[in-house]
Structures are given as structure tokens and as C-alpha cells.
Amino acid sequence: MTLESCERCPRLVAGLTELKRTHTDWHNAPVPAAGPENAPLLMVGLAPGKKGANRTGVPFLGDSSSGWLRGRMLEAGLLDEHGQLTGVRITNAVKCLPPKNLPTSTEVRTCTETWLIQELNEPGLQTILSLGGLAHRAVNTLLGIRQKDHPFSHGAEHMHGQVRLISSFHPSPLNTQTGRLSPRQFNSVLHRALGQR
């Protein structure tokens, strides 16, 4: 089974099937990771946004969360002149658009144990930057880390073997437009993830 053919979550498959009827030019399928497979930094978000990754087929591309995040990445030198990712790989814990952006615990477990675990085992991975609490908890679970040993907070950092885990608030408008997550706050975490203290 490939990611593109995955139908393990019936509710998510049903939602995508409906969107295929109403938005025929959208991706409307599981969204694979983007960026070089051997990148030292992996960013993990929640799930594809309806008008972002679910539309474009690329994680964090096409909506307001994406624009905000890619602005920070451009400043950090993680995008080349053509907008291609360099030195970073981006993915989501859940690969398909969940209704109301709320995957069930079963959907998270099914998707992460099937697909995200493979991305966490890429050679050359040095740092994982989790964007939001769900991504943070999903990474912890896959790596066998107890949540109380690495609780979520913006800027939380934990070493797991040779891999550094860092967490940030998710760059959704709910956080970026309310002042909960400023460019300066995110840049500070991103620079740490890149080894620039």
C-alpha cells in the first residue's frame, strides 16, 4: 500500500470523496511530505488545511497558515528563489483533511503508526519541530516518550537519543492573529531547531 492509495480511515475517505465532487481541481487525497528526504530538520504539523494542503497537495502551501509559516522559513533561508524547500522537510501527523480540522484519536494513531513513523526514521534527521500540541503528542507517542516527560509548551525541548525535539504553537490564524504566536517567538524556536542559538 502506498500513501496515495491509503483508505484506512473511513471517515476521512468519505470526506475527501465528497470534496472530489465539489472541488474537482483540488488534490483531495493524502498529502505526502515535501522537501528533501535527507533533511536534518523535520517540521510536523497537524493535518492538511482544507484550502491549503488539501487543495494544493503540498504541506503548508496555499492558505494563511502556510503563508505565515513560509514567510518565516524564507527569512531563515529554508526556501530557495523558486520557493522550494532546502534543508527542511515538512509533513503532517495526519495526512488527510479531517472534518473541522479535528482527527479522532484512532485516525491519529492509524496515520502516524503507518506513515509518520517512516518519516521519523529518515537517515540524517537531527531535529523534529512539532507545530502544535497534537503533532507534539503524536511524535512523543511514536518515539515512546511519556507525555509527562516532555509536556507541550512553546519552545519545549527534549533530546531523544541523537534527535532533538522542539515544539511550537501551530502557525494557525487562531495563534498568529491573536498575538499568541508572533514572528519573533517562532523565529526564536526555528533558529534553535536550526542550531542557531
C-alpha positions as CSV (number, residue, x, y, z in Angstrom):
1,M,0.0,0.0,0.0
2,T,1.2,3.5,-0.8
3,L,0.2,6.7,0.9
4,E,-1.7,7.8,-2.2
5,S,-3.8,4.6,-2.1
6,C,-4.4,4.6,1.7
7,E,-8.0,4.2,2.7
8,R,-7.5,3.1,6.3
9,C,-9.7,5.9,7.8
10,P,-13.3,5.6,6.5
11,R,-14.5,9.0,7.8
12,L,-11.6,10.8,6.2
13,V,-12.0,8.9,2.9
14,A,-15.7,9.8,2.9
15,G,-14.9,13.5,3.4
16,L,-12.4,13.5,0.6
17,T,-14.8,11.7,-1.7
18,E,-17.4,14.4,-1.1
19,L,-14.9,17.1,-1.8
20,K,-13.8,15.5,-5.1
21,R,-17.4,16.0,-6.3
22,T,-17.5,19.7,-5.3
23,H,-13.9,20.7,-5.9
24,T,-12.7,18.6,-8.9
25,D,-9.5,20.6,-9.4
26,W,-8.2,20.1,-5.8
27,H,-5.8,17.5,-4.6
28,N,-8.4,15.9,-2.2
29,A,-6.2,12.9,-1.2
30,P,-3.5,12.0,1.3
31,V,-0.8,14.7,1.3
32,P,2.8,13.4,1.3
33,A,5.7,15.2,2.9
34,A,7.6,17.8,1.0
35,G,11.3,18.7,0.9
36,P,14.5,16.6,0.8
37,E,14.2,13.2,2.4
38,N,17.7,13.6,4.0
39,A,16.9,17.0,5.5
40,P,18.3,17.4,9.1
41,L,15.1,19.2,10.2
42,L,11.5,17.8,10.0
43,M,8.6,20.0,10.7
44,V,5.4,18.2,11.7
45,G,2.0,19.9,11.6
46,L,-1.5,18.7,12.5
47,A,-3.2,17.8,9.2
48,P,-3.8,19.3,5.7
49,G,-5.8,22.5,5.7
50,K,-8.9,22.4,3.6
51,K,-7.9,25.3,1.3
52,G,-4.1,24.8,1.8
53,A,-2.5,21.4,1.6
54,N,-5.7,19.6,0.7
55,R,-6.2,21.9,-2.2
56,T,-2.5,22.1,-3.4
57,G,-1.2,18.7,-2.4
58,V,1.8,20.2,-0.6
59,P,2.0,20.6,3.2
60,F,1.7,24.2,4.4
61,L,1.1,25.6,1.0
62,G,-1.9,27.7,-0.1
63,D,-3.6,29.1,2.9
64,S,-3.0,31.8,5.6
65,S,-1.2,29.4,8.0
66,S,1.1,28.4,5.1
67,G,1.8,31.9,4.0
68,W,2.8,32.9,7.6
69,L,5.0,29.9,8.1
70,R,6.7,30.1,4.7
71,G,7.4,33.8,5.4
72,R,9.4,32.7,8.5
73,M,11.1,29.9,6.5
74,L,12.1,32.3,3.7
75,E,13.7,34.6,6.3
76,A,15.6,31.6,7.7
77,G,16.9,30.5,4.3
78,L,14.8,27.4,4.1
79,L,13.3,28.3,0.8
80,D,15.2,28.9,-2.4
81,E,14.5,31.5,-5.0
82,H,11.9,29.2,-6.6
83,G,10.1,28.6,-3.3
84,Q,11.5,25.1,-3.0
85,L,12.3,23.7,0.5
86,T,16.0,23.4,1.3
87,G,17.4,21.8,4.5
88,V,13.9,21.1,5.8
89,R,11.2,18.5,5.3
90,I,7.5,19.3,6.1
91,T,4.8,16.8,6.9
92,N,1.6,16.4,8.9
93,A,0.8,13.9,11.6
94,V,-2.5,13.1,9.8
95,K,-2.1,13.0,6.0
96,C,-5.8,13.6,5.1
97,L,-8.1,16.5,5.8
98,P,-10.2,15.8,8.9
99,P,-13.6,17.3,9.3
100,K,-13.4,20.6,11.2
101,N,-9.7,20.0,11.5
102,L,-10.3,17.5,14.3
103,P,-9.0,14.0,13.6
104,T,-10.1,11.3,16.0
105,S,-7.6,9.6,18.3
106,T,-8.0,6.4,16.2
107,E,-7.3,8.4,13.0
108,V,-4.2,9.9,14.5
109,R,-2.9,6.6,15.7
110,T,-3.6,4.8,12.4
111,C,-1.9,7.5,10.3
112,T,1.1,8.1,12.5
113,E,1.9,4.4,13.1
114,T,1.6,3.8,9.3
115,W,3.2,6.9,7.7
116,L,4.7,9.4,10.2
117,I,6.9,6.7,11.8
118,Q,8.6,6.2,8.5
119,E,9.5,9.9,8.3
120,L,10.8,9.9,11.8
121,N,13.3,7.2,10.8
122,E,14.8,9.0,7.8
123,P,18.6,9.0,7.9
124,G,20.2,12.3,8.7
125,L,17.3,13.5,10.8
126,Q,18.7,15.7,13.6
127,T,15.7,17.8,14.8
128,I,12.0,17.5,14.8
129,L,10.0,20.7,15.2
130,S,6.4,19.9,16.2
131,L,3.8,22.6,15.2
132,G,1.1,22.4,17.8
133,G,0.1,20.1,20.6
134,L,-1.3,17.3,18.6
135,A,1.8,16.9,16.5
136,H,3.9,17.1,19.7
137,R,2.0,14.3,21.3
138,A,2.0,12.2,18.2
139,V,5.8,12.4,17.9
140,N,6.2,11.6,21.6
141,T,4.0,8.6,21.3
142,L,5.8,7.2,18.2
143,L,9.2,7.7,19.9
144,G,8.0,6.0,23.2
145,I,8.3,9.2,25.2
146,R,5.9,9.7,28.1
147,Q,3.9,12.9,27.7
148,K,4.7,14.0,31.2
149,D,8.5,13.6,30.5
150,H,8.2,16.1,27.5
151,P,5.0,18.1,28.0
152,F,3.9,20.5,25.3
153,S,4.7,24.2,25.5
154,H,6.0,26.7,23.1
155,G,9.8,26.3,23.0
156,A,9.8,23.0,24.9
157,E,12.9,21.0,24.0
158,H,13.9,17.4,24.7
159,M,16.6,15.1,23.5
160,H,15.7,11.6,22.3
161,G,18.9,9.8,21.6
162,Q,20.6,11.9,18.9
163,V,17.4,13.6,17.8
164,R,16.3,16.9,19.3
165,L,12.6,17.5,19.7
166,I,11.4,21.1,19.8
167,S,7.8,22.3,20.0
168,S,6.0,25.5,18.8
169,F,2.5,26.8,18.8
170,H,0.8,26.0,15.4
171,P,1.0,28.9,12.9
172,S,-2.8,29.0,12.5
173,P,-4.6,32.3,12.4
174,L,-6.0,31.4,15.8
175,N,-2.5,31.9,17.2
176,T,-0.8,34.3,14.8
177,Q,-3.7,36.8,14.6
178,T,-4.3,36.8,18.3
179,G,-0.8,37.5,19.4
180,R,-0.3,34.1,20.9
181,L,2.4,33.4,18.3
182,S,4.5,36.3,17.0
183,P,7.1,36.1,14.2
184,R,9.7,36.8,16.8
185,Q,8.6,33.9,19.0
186,F,8.5,31.5,16.2
187,N,11.8,32.7,14.7
188,S,13.5,32.1,18.1
189,V,12.3,28.4,18.1
190,L,13.1,27.9,14.4
191,H,16.7,29.3,14.9
192,R,17.1,26.8,17.8
193,A,15.9,24.0,15.6
194,L,18.5,25.0,13.0
195,G,21.2,25.1,15.7
196,Q,21.4,28.9,15.7
197,R,21.1,29.8,19.3
